[in-house]
Amino acid sequence: MADGYPLQNTLPVSRLGVDSRATFINRTYQHLLGAIVGFAAIEVFLFTSGLAETIARAMFSIPGGWLVILGAFMIVGWLASRTAHTSTSLGAQYAALVGFVVAEAIIFVPMLYLAEAQGGGVIQSAAMVTLLGFAGLTAVAFVTRKDFSFLGSLLRWGFVVALVLIVAGAIFGFQLGTFFSVAMVGLAGAAILYDTSNVLHHFPEDRYVGASLELFASVAMMFWYVLRIFMSRD
């Protein structure tokens, strides 16, 4: 028991019956859809209310602003993943999911503000590519039923390297260009495979909110770097 919520089932979903696995998967992806819709709704509110410009200017005024924002994005994503794996309280999982969606919406504001100013349907194009990439990787995991848990060590190593590069860029003043964004899209793709594999094989039955949180974090990371690639075009 944690935070007053008893564990319902600590067995991984792969060891449960077909109906229980189907229910868990449906709940996970319903919550993922809710998180995406909630994220979009917050962004619409921020931009239509005029708050987005204020937030963007405030965040860009921070010393080393852009790289600090990148670092915050990476750290918040890591915290979300940790919560998804460790929280045994359904209430804590919901709080983490809502808090993470709100935090991501705020962190995304400067990027979306610049993308909107750039025009040309950049945001819509990046969102479409992200959704197609997510759908394709999800199909690979579901069709093959392969356990991609071996990617965990690679992902941890990749995120550490990315954070080191971001910190070094902030300290020494160099820019992380398109190749870095491409590499991060690849890392996000690996994270989606890893997360989907966990949904199919390793998450306990009562961890569907945490599972959706981790998936949302990976989708958000892919969207972030796909958007950066689209924005870098001449």
N, C-alpha and C positions, 0 to 999 in steps of 0.2 A: 504493500500500500504506500502511496505517496500523495501528499497534499489532500488526504481525505478521500481519494478515489482508488478503490481496489482494482487490481489487475483482473481483467476478465479472462485472458488466456495468454500465457507466455509462450506457447508453442508457435513456431513459424507457420505461416499460412500454407506452405507447401506440404505440411503434415496433417492438414485438416481436410474435411470432405469437400467435394466439388461445390456444393451450395455455399458453404462458408467461405471458400476462396472467391467465388463469384461475388458474394456480398461485399467482401473486403475490397476487391478491385473496383466494384461499382462505387462504393463509398469514397474510395481514394480519389478517383477521377472526377466524381461530382464535386468534391471539395477543391480539387485543382481548378476545375472550371469556375467555381465560385471565387477562388482567389484571383484568377485572371480577370474576371468581370469586375471584381471589387477594385483591383488595381486600375483598370481602365476608367471606372467611375470616378475614382479619386483624381486621376489626371485630368479628366474632363472638368471636374469642379475647380481644380486649381487653375486651369488655363482660362476657363470662362469667367472666373471671379477676379482674374488679374493677379492672384497671389503667386502664380508661377514666375512672373517676371521678377517680383520682389525676392522670392526664394533663390532664383538663379543668380541674380546680381549679388546677393549676400554670400552665396557659396563661392562664387568666382572671386570675391574680394578676399577670401582666405589665402594667406601666403602659400604658394605652390598649389593653388586651388584645384586645378584639373586632376593632378595626380593624387591629391588628398581625397578627392571624390572617388577616384578609382580604388584607392586603398580602402575607403569606407565601404564601398560596394563589395569588395572581396571579403572583408572581415564580417560584415553582416551576413553574407552568404554562408560563411563558415559557421557562425553561431547558429544559423537556422538548421544547418545539417546536423550539428551536435545536438540541438534540441530534439530533432526528429528521431535521433538514435537513442537518446538517453531518457527522455521524459516518459514517465509511466502514468502521469496524471492527464486525463482527458481535458480537464479544465486548463491545465498548463499548456497543452498542445494547441487548444483553441486560442489562448491568449498569445502564444508565440506566433501562430499563423496570422492572426489579425495584426499584431505588432509588426511582423515582418513585411506584410503587404503594405502597410502604411509607410514603414521606413523605406522600402524599395521605391514607392511612389515618389517620396520626397527626394531620394538620391537621384532618381531618373530625371527630375525636373530640368536641371541645367542642360543635359544631353538633348532632351525633347525640345527644349526652348530653342537651342541652336538648330536642331533639325527642322523645326517648324519654320524658322527664319530662312533656312536654306531653300525650302520649298521643293517642288518637283516630286511630291509624293514619297519622300524618303522614308517617313515613318511607316506608311502603309506598305511599302515594298519590303522594308526590313521585317515588319510583323508577318507578312505572308511567307517570306523565306524561313523565318523562325518556326512558324507553324508547320510548314512542309517538312523541315528538318526534324522537328519533334515527332511528327506523325510517322516519318520514315524510320527513325530510330526505334520508336515504340513498336512498330510493326516487326522490325528485326528481332527485338527481344521477345515478343509474343509468339512469333512464328517459330523461331529456333528453340525457345524455352531454355536457352543456354544460361548458365549461372555466370554473370559477369563480375562477381565479387572480387576476382583477381585484379580488377582495375582499381580497387581501393588504394593500394600503395602508390600506384602511378599517379592517381589524382592528388593524393596528399603531397607527393613530391612536386607535381606540377604547380599546385597552388602556392607552395612555399617559394618556388623559383619565381613565380609571377609576383608575389608580394615583395621579394627581394629586389626585383627589377623596378617595381613601382616606387619603393622607398629610395633606391639608388637614383632614379630619375628625379624624384623630388629634391634630393640632397644636391645632386651634381648638375641639375638643370637640363638633362637631355630628354628628348621626346620619345615616347613609345609609339612607333609607327604602325603601318598597315600589317606588316608581317607579325607583329605582336598580337594584333586583333585576330588575324587568321588563326594563329596558334591557339588563342583563347577560345575561338569558336570550336576548334577541334577538341579542346579540353572540355568544353561545355557539352559537346556531343558524347564524349566518353562518360561524363557525369550522368547524362540522361540514360544511357545504357545501364550504367551501374545502379542508378536509382530505380529504374524499371525492373531490373533483375531483383533488387531487394523487395520490391512490391510483390513480385511473383514467388519469391523463394524464402525471404528471411524476416520480413516484418511480422511481429505478432498481430493477432486478429484485432486487438484493441488499439492499434497504433495507426489507424487509417488517416487521422488528421495530421500526425507527424509525417507520414509517408507523402501526403499531398504537399506539405510544406517543403519537403526536400525536393520533390519534383518541380515545384514552382520556383525554387531557388535556382535550379539548373536551367529551366526555361528562361528565366529572367536574365541569367548570365549570357545565354546564347543570344537573346534579343539585344542586349547591351552591346555586344561586340559585333554582331551583324549590322546594327545601326551605325556603329563607328566606321565600319568598312564602307557602307553606303555614303556616309558623310565625307569620307576621304576622297571620293571621286572628284575629278576636276569638273 
